Structure formats: C-alpha cells, structure tokens
C-alpha cells in the first residue's frame, strides 16, 4: 500500500506542479487578497473541482477497461506518448498571463476557479488520460488508496500555493521561480512516462 500511496502522490504532484491558468489564479488570489481567508473561495473551489475530475477519471476509465480489456494496452500507449509530449510542452512553457486577473469577490473567485478547472481541456486530459490510465493498475482498496492520494495532493497544493503566493509574488516579478518549477515538473512527468512505457512490456 505504501508503494501505491507514493505512486499517487508523485503522479498528482507531477501533474499539478505546472503553473497554468488554474494554479496561477489560486497563486495570485493568495498574493492579491487582503488576507489568506479571503482567498479560500478560490482555493476550495479548485480543490473540489479537481476531486470531481479525479474521481470520474479513476472510476470511469477503470469501468471501461474492465469492459473492454484491450483498452488497457491502447490507453497505456496513449498515456506514454501524451506524457512525453506534455513534459516537453511544460518544459518550454511560461506562466499564463491570463491567470493574473484579480478577482476579489467570493462569487467571482468561485466562478473563475470552476471555469479554469472544469472547462480546461488540459486539466481534463490530465485526469482522464493520465490519472485514470494509471489507476487501472489497481482494484478494490488499492484503487481507493491511489485515488485519495492524488486528491490529497490537490487539496494540500492549492492551500499551500495561495500561502506561497503571499510570500513570493512580490519577490519574483519576472517569473523566474515559476519557470524553474515547470522544469522540475517536466522531469517528473517524463519519469512517469517511462514507467508507463515499461508497464506495456510486463
């Protein structure tokens, strides 16, 4: 079970680390709100949306694979190439300028956080194309452990990201810190791609 927990934590961390629209919005809410508590609507909304996407991906993809066993090979192959490509995109990416919008009212925070979480093709592909595919390795209690570990990463990450935003944003106006984070994330994702590639030969 420990191996499953570590697998879920590493996968969740590798996928959530790139500072795209969703992450940069939460980051900036932490930096721009007058207090940390005022950023909670954005933090909680992003966390709940990720929980929904992860749950649907794990349970839905698993059901499909159980029904059509040949999908496992196809999905693993797709996941390998998708992760390799995504790692390259993340390595070359820069923080999304659209995420710097300031949304002060709780209602606006919730609506914007939900839109960049649930209507973001990249986030959907992350959960269905990567997390869902990796979940087919497990069943029963192991599957729940894997799913909950990935979800835990999202909640810890968003709460921590808003806090870090309050501390870092004024010290990093050129985005050098976020660029380094993307490099680390790309390396982790490439490692996961290799892991999935090796699984095809087992």
C-alpha positions as CSV (number, residue, x, y, z in Angstrom):
1,X,0.0,0.0,0.0
2,X,2.9,2.3,0.7
3,X,4.0,2.0,-3.0
4,X,0.5,2.8,-4.1
5,X,0.5,5.9,-1.9
6,X,3.8,7.1,-3.2
7,X,2.7,6.4,-6.8
8,X,-0.4,8.5,-6.3
9,X,1.4,11.4,-4.5
10,X,4.2,11.5,-7.2
11,X,1.7,11.4,-10.1
12,X,-0.5,14.1,-8.5
13,X,2.4,16.3,-7.7
14,X,3.9,15.9,-11.2
15,X,0.6,16.9,-12.9
16,X,-0.4,19.7,-10.6
17,X,3.0,21.5,-10.4
18,X,3.0,23.4,-13.7
19,X,1.7,26.9,-13.1
20,X,-1.0,27.2,-15.7
21,X,-4.3,29.2,-15.6
22,X,-5.7,27.3,-12.6
23,X,-2.6,27.4,-10.5
24,X,-1.7,30.9,-11.3
25,X,-5.2,32.1,-10.4
26,X,-5.0,30.5,-7.0
27,X,-1.4,31.8,-6.6
28,X,-2.5,35.3,-7.4
29,X,-5.5,35.2,-5.1
30,X,-3.2,34.4,-2.3
31,X,-1.0,37.2,-3.2
32,X,-3.6,39.9,-4.0
33,X,-6.3,39.3,-1.4
34,X,-6.0,41.4,1.8
35,X,-5.9,38.2,3.9
36,X,-5.4,34.4,3.4
37,X,-9.0,33.7,4.5
38,X,-10.3,35.9,1.6
39,X,-8.7,33.6,-0.9
40,X,-10.5,30.5,0.5
41,X,-13.3,30.5,-2.1
42,X,-10.8,30.1,-4.9
43,X,-8.8,27.5,-3.0
44,X,-11.7,25.3,-2.0
45,X,-13.4,25.6,-5.5
46,X,-10.2,24.5,-7.3
47,X,-9.8,21.6,-4.8
48,X,-13.4,20.4,-5.2
49,X,-13.2,20.6,-9.0
50,X,-10.0,18.5,-9.0
51,X,-11.6,16.0,-6.7
52,X,-14.6,15.6,-9.1
53,X,-12.4,15.2,-12.2
54,X,-10.0,12.7,-10.5
55,X,-12.9,10.6,-9.1
56,X,-14.7,10.5,-12.5
57,X,-11.4,9.6,-14.3
58,X,-10.5,6.8,-11.9
59,X,-13.9,5.2,-11.7
60,X,-14.9,5.8,-15.4
61,X,-11.7,4.7,-17.1
62,X,-11.5,1.7,-14.8
63,X,-15.0,0.6,-15.7
64,X,-14.3,0.9,-19.4
65,X,-11.1,-1.1,-19.2
66,X,-12.9,-3.9,-17.2
67,X,-15.5,-4.0,-20.0
68,X,-13.0,-3.9,-22.9
69,X,-9.7,-5.5,-21.8
70,X,-7.9,-4.5,-25.0
71,X,-8.3,-0.8,-24.0
72,X,-5.5,-1.2,-21.4
73,X,-2.8,-1.6,-24.0
74,X,-4.2,1.3,-26.0
75,X,-4.5,3.6,-23.0
76,X,-1.0,2.8,-21.8
77,X,0.4,3.5,-25.2
78,X,-1.6,6.8,-25.4
79,X,-0.5,7.7,-21.9
80,X,3.1,7.2,-22.7
81,X,3.2,9.5,-25.7
82,X,0.9,12.0,-24.1
83,X,3.1,12.3,-21.0
84,X,6.2,12.7,-23.2
85,X,4.6,15.4,-25.2
86,X,3.2,17.2,-22.1
87,X,6.6,17.1,-20.5
88,X,8.1,18.9,-23.5
89,X,5.3,21.5,-23.5
90,X,5.7,22.1,-19.8
91,X,9.5,22.4,-20.1
92,X,9.0,25.2,-22.7
93,X,6.0,26.9,-21.1
94,X,5.8,30.2,-19.3
95,X,3.2,31.3,-16.7
96,X,-0.2,32.1,-18.3
97,X,-0.7,35.8,-18.4
98,X,-4.5,35.4,-18.3
99,X,-4.2,33.9,-14.8
100,X,-3.1,37.2,-13.3
101,X,-6.6,38.6,-13.3
102,X,-7.6,39.8,-9.9
103,X,-11.0,38.5,-8.6
104,X,-11.8,39.9,-5.2
105,X,-15.5,38.9,-4.6
106,X,-16.1,35.3,-3.4
107,X,-18.7,34.7,-6.2
108,X,-16.2,35.8,-8.9
109,X,-13.5,33.7,-7.3
110,X,-15.7,30.6,-7.4
111,X,-16.9,31.1,-10.9
112,X,-13.5,31.7,-12.3
113,X,-11.8,28.9,-10.4
114,X,-14.6,26.5,-11.5
115,X,-14.3,27.6,-15.2
116,X,-10.5,27.1,-15.4
117,X,-10.8,23.8,-13.6
118,X,-13.7,22.1,-15.3
119,X,-13.6,23.8,-18.7
120,X,-9.8,23.4,-19.2
121,X,-9.1,20.7,-21.8
122,X,-5.6,20.3,-20.4
123,X,-6.9,19.5,-16.9
124,X,-9.4,17.1,-18.4
125,X,-6.7,15.3,-20.4
126,X,-4.5,15.2,-17.3
127,X,-7.1,13.4,-15.2
128,X,-8.6,11.1,-17.9
129,X,-5.5,10.5,-20.0
130,X,-3.0,10.1,-17.1
131,X,-4.6,9.6,-13.7
132,X,-7.4,7.4,-15.0
133,X,-5.0,5.3,-17.0
134,X,-2.6,4.8,-14.1
135,X,-5.5,3.7,-11.9
136,X,-6.1,0.6,-13.9
137,X,-3.1,-1.0,-12.2
138,X,-5.2,-1.2,-9.0
139,X,-8.5,-2.6,-7.8
140,X,-10.6,-2.5,-4.6
141,X,-8.9,-0.9,-1.6
142,X,-5.7,-0.2,-3.7
143,X,-7.7,1.8,-6.2
144,X,-9.2,3.9,-3.4
145,X,-5.8,4.5,-1.9
146,X,-4.4,5.6,-5.2
147,X,-7.4,8.0,-5.9
148,X,-7.4,9.5,-2.4
149,X,-3.6,10.1,-2.5
150,X,-3.9,12.0,-5.8
151,X,-6.9,14.0,-4.4
152,X,-4.9,14.8,-1.2
153,X,-2.2,16.3,-3.3
154,X,-4.7,18.7,-4.9
155,X,-6.0,19.9,-1.6
156,X,-2.6,20.4,0.0
157,X,-1.2,22.0,-3.1
158,X,-3.9,24.7,-3.5
159,X,-3.9,25.6,0.2
160,X,-0.1,25.8,0.1
161,X,0.0,27.6,-3.3
162,X,-2.1,30.5,-2.1
163,X,0.1,30.8,1.0
164,X,3.2,30.8,-1.0
165,X,1.7,33.4,-3.3
166,X,1.5,35.8,-0.4
167,X,5.2,35.3,0.3
168,X,6.8,35.1,-3.2
169,X,4.9,37.1,-5.8
170,X,6.5,40.4,-4.9
171,X,10.0,38.9,-4.9
172,X,9.6,37.3,-8.3
173,X,8.2,39.8,-10.8
174,X,9.9,38.2,-13.8
175,X,8.6,34.7,-13.2
176,X,12.0,33.0,-12.8
177,X,10.7,30.9,-9.9
178,X,7.7,29.6,-11.8
179,X,9.9,28.7,-14.8
180,X,12.1,26.6,-12.5
181,X,9.0,24.8,-11.1
182,X,8.0,23.9,-14.7
183,X,11.3,22.3,-15.4
184,X,11.1,20.1,-12.3
185,X,7.5,19.1,-13.2
186,X,8.5,18.2,-16.7
187,X,11.3,15.9,-15.4
188,X,8.9,14.1,-13.1
189,X,6.3,13.7,-15.8
190,X,8.9,12.2,-18.2
191,X,9.9,9.8,-15.5
192,X,6.2,8.7,-15.2
193,X,6.0,8.3,-18.9
194,X,9.0,5.9,-18.8
195,X,7.3,4.0,-16.0
196,X,4.1,3.6,-18.1
197,X,6.1,2.6,-21.1
198,X,7.8,-0.2,-19.2
199,X,4.4,-1.4,-18.0
200,X,3.5,-2.2,-21.6
201,X,6.1,-4.9,-21.7
202,X,5.2,-6.6,-18.4
